[in-house]
Amino acid sequence: MRYDKTMCVSRFARRALPRLLFACLALCALALAPAVWAQSANDALGLRDRIEIKIDEQPGLGGVVEVAENGAIDLPTIGSVDAVGLSPAQLETRVREQLVRQGLRNPTVRVRIVEYRSRPVVVLGAVAQPGNQTVPVRISLLEVLLRAGGLNDDHGGVVHVRRRASNGLADQLTISVDDLVTRADPAVNVPIRAGDLINVPAAMEITVHLLGEIENPGSLSFRDTQRVTLLTAIARAGGLTETAANKIRILRPVEGRDQPEEIIADYRQILAGKQADIALRDEDILVVRESFF
């Protein structure tokens, strides 16, 4: 078989383009990410976290250090300073006290967390590389998904971001994939914190059943990422027969009830745009009777 360079480039482009587009969206949206769920300045330090320490009066004493397995950091001339369980502000106070004891008057100490390694972000579900990620302090949801290799083809329509507060209670954001990726809405590209859990559910199937005066009656399946409505379901089934009645019954199962909910739809009014199209749910049954007039 002859090697076709053009064919090779084309195949590479088809595979790489979605990932490149995802990367561009992540980088563009990061600068616009809102302060919602921002990193807390009071987060306690853990083992292997990386921090930057600056001492204005003695620049050579600072730098980027890692919290060791014994829970301390080592600084030149200062020595070992316990850090685990302290917030950056508390560690600043502890380092300042050490410097004062060594004779430095009114030292200015600043501590900044560079990377939380003790509490990784967990990414689950329909991504290329699920698992744990150690993240820097400032990172957006899109960037985390990009680090996980991007979304798989079978991803669903939402992303869940779950966070546990210091009081033990959990909070969850549910974000539309279309808003995040397709529309690149910066309002939903939320900052991610250490310890967050990100779940990308796989697409689910929605099944609706069509009975009666339908050209191709039976069951139809849709992905939950699609907007499934009465008109789209009827169109997929080939439309109504010539003898179909205008009124369509939608029987909708209700959890905990033996009898389904009944919705009456006016097909002609919906088709003419005079009434809103009805969104269908999983296991809805459409019943189209024969018209006798």
C-alpha positions in Angstrom: 0.0 0.0 0.0 1.4 3.4 -1.0 2.1 5.8 1.9 -0.1 8.8 1.5 1.2 11.7 3.6 -2.0 13.8 3.0 -4.1 10.9 4.3 -1.9 10.5 7.4 -2.2 14.2 8.2 -5.9 14.2 7.7 -6.4 11.3 10.1 -4.2 12.9 12.7 -6.1 16.2 12.3 -9.4 14.4 12.8 -8.2 12.8 16.0 -6.2 15.8 17.4 -8.6 18.6 16.5 -11.2 17.9 19.3 -8.4 17.8 21.9 -6.8 20.9 20.6 -10.1 22.7 20.6 -10.8 21.6 24.2 -7.3 22.9 25.2 -7.9 26.3 23.6 -11.3 26.6 25.3 -9.7 25.8 28.7 -6.9 28.3 28.3 -9.3 31.1 27.1 -11.9 30.4 29.8 -9.4 30.3 32.7 -8.8 34.0 32.6 -12.5 34.6 32.8 -13.3 32.0 35.4 -15.5 33.5 38.2 -14.6 33.6 41.9 -17.3 31.1 42.7 -16.0 28.3 44.9 -12.5 30.0 45.0 -9.6 28.5 46.9 -9.8 29.1 50.6 -6.9 31.0 52.2 -7.5 29.0 55.4 -7.0 25.5 53.9 -4.7 23.5 56.1 -1.4 22.2 54.7 -0.8 18.5 54.3 2.1 16.2 53.5 3.9 16.8 50.2 2.1 20.1 49.6 4.4 22.6 47.8 4.5 26.1 49.1 6.4 29.3 48.3 7.9 31.3 51.1 9.1 34.9 50.7 11.0 36.8 53.3 11.5 40.4 52.1 14.4 41.2 54.4 16.3 37.9 53.6 15.3 36.8 50.1 17.8 34.0 50.2 16.0 32.2 53.0 12.8 31.7 51.0 11.9 29.7 48.0 9.6 26.8 47.0 9.6 24.0 49.5 7.7 20.8 50.0 6.1 19.6 53.3 8.1 16.6 54.3 6.8 13.3 55.5 7.5 14.4 59.1 5.0 17.3 58.6 7.7 20.0 58.6 9.5 22.2 56.1 13.2 23.0 56.1 14.4 26.5 55.5 18.1 27.7 55.3 19.4 28.9 58.6 15.9 28.7 60.1 15.8 24.9 60.2 12.7 22.7 60.6 9.3 24.4 61.0 6.2 22.3 61.6 3.6 23.0 58.8 1.0 20.3 58.6 -2.4 21.4 59.8 -1.5 25.1 59.5 -3.1 27.6 57.1 -0.7 29.8 55.1 -1.4 32.7 57.5 -0.5 30.5 60.5 2.7 29.3 58.9 3.7 32.9 58.2 3.3 33.7 61.9 5.3 30.6 62.9 8.2 31.4 60.5 8.1 35.1 61.6 8.5 34.0 65.2 11.5 31.8 64.4 13.1 34.8 62.6 12.5 37.1 65.5 14.1 34.6 67.9 17.2 34.6 65.6 17.4 38.4 65.9 15.6 39.7 62.7 13.4 42.6 63.6 9.9 42.9 62.1 10.4 40.4 59.3 7.9 40.4 56.5 6.9 36.8 55.6 4.6 35.7 52.9 3.4 32.1 52.3 1.7 31.0 49.1 0.5 27.5 48.3 1.8 26.4 45.0 0.3 22.9 44.7 -1.9 20.7 47.0 -0.5 17.2 46.8 -2.1 15.9 50.0 -5.6 16.3 48.7 -5.8 15.4 45.0 -8.8 16.2 42.8 -10.6 13.0 41.8 -12.0 12.8 38.2 -14.4 10.0 37.4 -16.6 9.0 34.6 -16.5 9.6 30.9 -13.0 11.1 30.5 -10.0 9.7 28.7 -7.8 9.3 31.9 -9.9 9.1 35.1 -8.1 9.2 38.4 -6.4 11.5 40.9 -4.8 14.8 40.0 -2.6 17.0 42.1 -3.6 20.5 41.3 -2.2 24.0 41.7 -4.1 26.5 43.7 -5.5 28.3 40.7 -7.1 25.9 38.2 -10.4 25.8 36.4 -12.8 23.0 35.7 -11.9 22.9 32.0 -8.2 22.7 32.8 -8.8 19.7 35.1 -10.9 18.0 32.4 -8.1 18.7 29.9 -5.5 17.1 32.3 -7.8 14.1 32.3 -7.5 13.8 28.5 -10.8 15.5 27.7 -14.3 14.1 27.5 -15.0 10.7 25.9 -17.4 10.4 23.0 -19.9 8.7 25.3 -20.1 11.6 27.8 -23.5 12.7 29.0 -24.9 16.2 29.1 -23.7 17.4 32.6 -20.6 17.5 34.8 -21.0 17.2 38.6 -18.5 19.0 40.9 -18.8 17.9 44.5 -17.0 19.6 47.4 -16.9 18.8 51.1 -16.9 21.8 53.5 -15.0 22.0 56.7 -18.2 21.3 58.7 -18.5 18.0 56.9 -21.4 18.9 54.7 -21.1 18.4 50.9 -22.1 20.8 48.2 -22.5 20.0 44.5 -22.6 22.0 41.3 -24.2 20.5 38.2 -22.9 22.1 35.0 -24.1 21.7 31.4 -21.4 20.3 29.1 -22.9 22.5 26.3 -22.5 25.6 28.4 -18.9 24.6 29.5 -17.5 23.3 26.2 -19.6 24.3 23.2 -20.6 27.8 24.4 -17.4 28.3 26.6 -19.5 30.2 29.2 -17.0 31.5 31.7 -19.7 31.6 34.4 -19.7 27.8 34.6 -15.9 27.3 34.3 -15.6 27.3 38.0 -12.3 27.3 40.0 -11.5 23.8 41.3 -10.1 23.2 44.8 -8.0 20.5 46.2 -10.1 17.5 47.3 -13.0 18.2 44.9 -14.6 15.3 43.1 -15.5 15.7 39.5 -17.9 13.2 37.9 -18.7 13.1 34.2 -21.6 10.7 33.8 -21.8 8.7 30.6 -24.7 9.4 28.3 -27.9 7.5 29.2 -30.5 6.3 26.8 -34.1 7.7 26.9 -36.7 5.3 25.5 -40.1 6.4 24.4 -42.9 4.2 23.1 -45.3 5.2 20.2 -48.6 3.4 19.7 -51.5 3.7 17.4 -51.7 5.8 14.2 -47.9 6.2 13.7 -46.3 5.3 10.4 -43.7 3.2 12.3 -45.0 2.5 15.8 -42.7 1.0 18.4 -40.0 2.1 20.8 -37.3 4.7 20.0 -34.1 5.4 21.9 -32.4 8.7 22.3 -29.2 9.9 24.1 -30.0 12.0 27.1 -27.8 14.7 25.6 -30.4 15.2 22.9 -33.6 17.3 23.5 -36.3 14.7 23.0 -39.7 16.2 22.3 -43.1 15.1 21.0 -42.3 16.4 17.5 -38.8 14.9 17.3 -40.2 11.5 18.4 -43.0 11.5 15.9 -40.7 12.6 13.1 -38.2 9.8 13.9 -41.2 7.4 13.7 -42.1 8.6 10.2 -44.9 10.9 11.2 -48.6 10.3 11.8 -50.9 8.3 9.5 -53.6 10.1 7.4 -56.3 8.9 9.8 -54.5 10.0 13.0 -56.4 12.1 15.5 -55.1 15.5 16.4 -55.1 14.9 20.2 -52.2 12.8 21.4 -52.1 11.2 24.8 -48.8 11.0 26.7 -48.7 8.5 29.5 -45.9 9.2 31.9 -44.9 6.8 34.7 -44.8 8.4 38.2 -42.7 6.8 40.9 -44.8 5.5 43.7 -48.0 5.5 41.7 -49.7 2.7 39.9 -51.4 4.9 37.4 -49.3 7.1 35.0 -49.8 10.8 34.6 -51.8 11.6 31.5 -50.9 14.6 29.3 -53.0 15.6 26.3 -51.1 17.3 23.5 -52.6 19.2 20.6 -50.5 18.1 17.7 -51.6 20.7 15.2 -51.2 23.6 17.7 -47.6 22.4 18.5 -46.8 21.9 14.8 -48.0 25.4 14.0 -45.9 26.9 16.8 -48.9 28.1 18.8 -48.1 25.8 21.7 -44.8 24.7 23.1 -43.4 21.4 22.1 -43.5 18.9 24.9 -40.2 17.5 26.3 -40.4 13.7 26.7 -39.0 11.6 29.5 -37.7 8.1 29.7 -40.5 5.5 29.3 -43.1 8.0 28.1 -45.8 6.4 26.0 -47.4 8.3 23.1 -50.9 7.0 22.1 -52.3 8.3 18.8 -55.9 7.3 18.2 -57.7 7.1 14.8 -59.8 10.0 13.9 -63.4 9.3 12.9 -64.1 12.7 11.5 
